[in-house]
Amino acid sequence: HVHDLYHRSEEMVGLTTNRHGVSHALNGPLSAISLVGASMMETISNVIETKTGEFYADYVGDLVTDVHFAYYKFAYDDWEFWPGTPYYGDHGELAEWAFGDDERYKNVISTAAIRNAQDLDELVTCNGDRMQHPLKGIVGIKISGVSEVQFKGDISIKDLHDLSPLGSTLCGPYRKANFGQQLPYSLGFSGNMIHGFDVAFSEVQFDAQSKVVLENMQSETGLVYAFSTWYNSALSFAEDVDFTVMNIRAGNQYLDDDPSANELRYQAPNYKAQACGIRIHENDEYPVTFQYGGDDASMFKQTCVRGITGCDEDAYDTFTHLGTVHNDDEDFDCDAMQMSFLLDNADGLEEHTDANVMISDWAVDVSQNKKQYYYILAIVTALSLLSIAFVALCRSYNNNKDGTQSG
């Protein structure tokens, strides 16, 4: 039973230097907005989008970037202090730019350092989290590369809600912007997806009297696949399996907007929010097969599946690849079903929203109290340096002790 999952992606937009993503010692990107400031980031974004204009960025920084650069400055020559190897340029030029002590590195983040159109297109990195993992949204159950999987009894995946905003457009109209992102499983910005039950390159059997319920899955801006199957998968269902898909909403925040507005809104890398009850992705070499009792697919009961588009980018009225979706049936009131979902999950949504408000309030508090902010920075930096000094002192003591004993 998978239930009550709430998610909101925090996309980390980073910078590159020498066409290599900048990363700190924990193998994560440094926020581009933190490095250059929000106003300069808007200028850079405009230059990237229009391919005209200039920018010359000075270091702005925040608590996180300051500590990472300070630590690099004081410990770069002894890598035993590092959990991983940071990359701030082949010669550490981004750190030198941040400290501003050497005029040679003044224009590291500027159009003066851009050699060609590719450099400009690849200046920022998108669709990753704070450790550069590709964003995935919510996945209820995922089966990949497994044979002879058997399900017996009740399988329930319900009340999955993704509240992520649309992705950044700073990286242009990409299909893939993260080294770990896999097409076609995720296309463009992928932090707002929901995959309820996902099967790839696997054999899965649902035994007699099994009950599968995929219910109440809602992404505010992205796609929702209730049951998704990929390449070279074989699925079999006993004749009396009870299979239900109900209340699936993709791009919920914009469902009632004018279609022309959504055409403008959903431009790569933000592809149209697809809603699909049962989705089949295959090709001639790696087909997907379904075996089930009866002459048709009526055993797959699917109701109230809505999205900006259907199972494919331009399939506006195709909300399943197998069977039939009942969206306008007299026996089903989709609006009432949606209202019931929202009322039943009000506490969870409020708790999730409150957590985001707390984070936002903390960020505002920091920005409005610069003096306190720098006190915190000084303390954290001092503790880091003291830790380094203590380890170095212990190492020196042990070396002297070993030398005395050997003498």
ZIGI-V816980 format. One record per residue. N is the residue number from 0. OMEGA is omega in degrees with one decimal (999 if undefined). Layout:
# ZIGI-V816980
<<N;OMEGA> <N;OMEGA>>
This chain:
# ZIGI-V816980
<<0;177.0> <1;-173.3> <2;172.0> <3;175.4> <4;179.0> <5;-172.9> <6;173.5> <7;-178.3> <8;169.0> <9;-178.0> <10;178.5> <11;176.8> <12;-177.1> <13;178.3> <14;172.7> <15;168.3> <16;-173.3> <17;179.6> <18;178.8> <19;-178.9> <20;176.5> <21;178.5> <22;178.3> <23;-171.9> <24;176.1> <25;175.7> <26;176.8> <27;179.7> <28;168.9> <29;-176.5> <30;179.1> <31;179.9> <32;177.5> <33;-176.6> <34;-172.3> <35;-178.4> <36;-174.8> <37;-177.6> <38;178.3> <39;179.0> <40;176.3> <41;177.6> <42;179.4> <43;179.1> <44;-179.7> <45;179.0> <46;179.3> <47;-175.9> <48;-174.4> <49;-176.4> <50;176.2> <51;177.1> <52;-178.0> <53;170.0> <54;176.5> <55;-171.3> <56;168.6> <57;179.2> <58;174.4> <59;172.8> <60;173.1> <61;-176.2> <62;-175.9> <63;-177.7> <64;178.5> <65;-178.5> <66;179.8> <67;179.6> <68;178.7> <69;179.9> <70;178.1> <71;-176.5> <72;-173.1> <73;-176.0> <74;-173.3> <75;-175.3> <76;176.9> <77;-170.8> <78;174.9> <79;179.2> <80;-169.3> <81;173.5> <82;177.8> <83;-177.5> <84;177.8> <85;174.2> <86;177.1> <87;-176.2> <88;-178.2> <89;-179.2> <90;-180.0> <91;-173.0> <92;179.2> <93;176.2> <94;178.4> <95;176.5> <96;-178.5> <97;-179.3> <98;174.7> <99;-177.7> <100;-174.8> <101;-177.9> <102;-178.7> <103;-176.1> <104;-175.7> <105;-174.2> <106;179.5> <107;177.1> <108;-178.2> <109;175.9> <110;177.4> <111;179.8> <112;-179.6> <113;-175.9> <114;-177.0> <115;-176.8> <116;-180.0> <117;176.8> <118;-179.3> <119;-179.3> <120;-175.5> <121;-177.4> <122;-179.2> <123;177.4> <124;-175.4> <125;173.1> <126;176.2> <127;176.7> <128;-175.7> <129;174.0> <130;178.2> <131;173.5> <132;176.1> <133;-179.7> <134;-173.6> <135;-175.8> <136;-178.2> <137;172.8> <138;-179.6> <139;175.2> <140;178.2> <141;177.0> <142;-175.5> <143;175.9> <144;-177.8> <145;177.9> <146;174.6> <147;174.1> <148;179.2> <149;174.4> <150;177.0> <151;177.0> <152;-173.9> <153;173.2> <154;-176.8> <155;173.6> <156;-172.4> <157;174.6> <158;174.0> <159;-173.8> <160;176.8> <161;-177.1> <162;-176.9> <163;171.9> <164;173.9> <165;-175.4> <166;178.0> <167;176.8> <168;-177.0> <169;-178.8> <170;177.8> <171;-175.3> <172;-173.5> <173;166.7> <174;178.8> <175;-177.5> <176;-177.6> <177;-174.1> <178;-178.9> <179;-177.1> <180;-178.1> <181;171.5> <182;2.4> <183;-176.7> <184;173.4> <185;-175.0> <186;-178.3> <187;177.9> <188;-171.0> <189;-177.4> <190;-175.7> <191;-176.6> <192;167.7> <193;170.0> <194;-177.8> <195;178.7> <196;-169.3> <197;-177.7> <198;178.0> <199;176.6> <200;-174.4> <201;173.7> <202;-175.3> <203;-179.8> <204;175.2> <205;-172.5> <206;-178.2> <207;177.3> <208;173.4> <209;178.4> <210;-179.0> <211;179.6> <212;176.4> <213;-164.2> <214;172.9> <215;175.2> <216;-172.2> <217;171.1> <218;-177.3> <219;-176.2> <220;-170.9> <221;-176.3> <222;173.8> <223;170.5> <224;179.2> <225;179.5> <226;-175.1> <227;-179.6> <228;-173.7> <229;165.1> <230;167.4> <231;177.5> <232;178.6> <233;-177.8> <234;179.7> <235;-176.8> <236;173.3> <237;-171.5> <238;-175.9> <239;174.9> <240;177.5> <241;-173.3> <242;-176.1> <243;169.8> <244;-173.4> <245;175.7> <246;177.6> <247;-176.2> <248;-180.0> <249;-175.6> <250;-172.3> <251;-177.3> <252;-173.8> <253;-174.9> <254;-176.8> <255;178.2> <256;177.1> <257;-179.6> <258;179.8> <259;177.5> <260;179.0> <261;174.9> <262;177.5> <263;-176.2> <264;-175.2> <265;174.0> <266;179.5> <267;15.6> <268;178.1> <269;-177.4> <270;-175.0> <271;-177.0> <272;-177.5> <273;173.3> <274;-175.9> <275;177.4> <276;175.1> <277;-176.7> <278;-179.5> <279;177.3> <280;-174.1> <281;168.0> <282;-175.7> <283;-177.5> <284;-177.0> <285;-177.1> <286;173.0> <287;-179.4> <288;174.1> <289;172.8> <290;-178.2> <291;-178.8> <292;178.9> <293;-177.2> <294;180.0> <295;-175.8> <296;-177.1> <297;177.2> <298;179.4> <299;-177.1> <300;-175.7> <301;-178.3> <302;172.4> <303;175.5> <304;-175.6> <305;177.5> <306;174.9> <307;171.7> <308;-177.5> <309;-173.3> <310;179.4> <311;-170.8> <312;-177.0> <313;179.1> <314;-170.1> <315;-175.5> <316;179.9> <317;-173.7> <318;171.1> <319;174.0> <320;-179.1> <321;-178.9> <322;-175.4> <323;174.0> <324;179.0> <325;179.0> <326;-175.5> <327;-178.6> <328;179.7> <329;-177.5> <330;-175.7> <331;175.8> <332;-174.6> <333;179.4> <334;178.0> <335;178.6> <336;178.3> <337;179.2> <338;178.5> <339;177.5> <340;-178.4> <341;179.2> <342;-179.2> <343;-175.6> <344;-177.3> <345;-177.9> <346;179.9> <347;178.9> <348;179.8> <349;179.4> <350;-179.8> <351;179.3> <352;178.7> <353;179.3> <354;178.6> <355;177.6> <356;178.9> <357;178.6> <358;180.0> <359;179.1> <360;178.4> <361;-180.0> <362;178.1> <363;-179.3> <364;178.7> <365;-177.2> <366;-177.5> <367;-178.6> <368;-174.3> <369;-177.9> <370;178.1> <371;179.1> <372;-177.8> <373;171.9> <374;178.8> <375;179.0> <376;-179.0> <377;-179.4> <378;-179.2> <379;180.0> <380;179.8> <381;178.7> <382;177.7> <383;-179.0> <384;177.0> <385;178.1> <386;178.0> <387;-179.0> <388;-178.9> <389;179.1> <390;179.2> <391;179.5> <392;178.6> <393;179.5> <394;178.9> <395;179.7> <396;-179.5> <397;178.0> <398;179.2> <399;179.8> <400;179.3> <401;179.1> <402;179.3> <403;-179.8> <404;-179.4> <405;177.5> <406;999>>
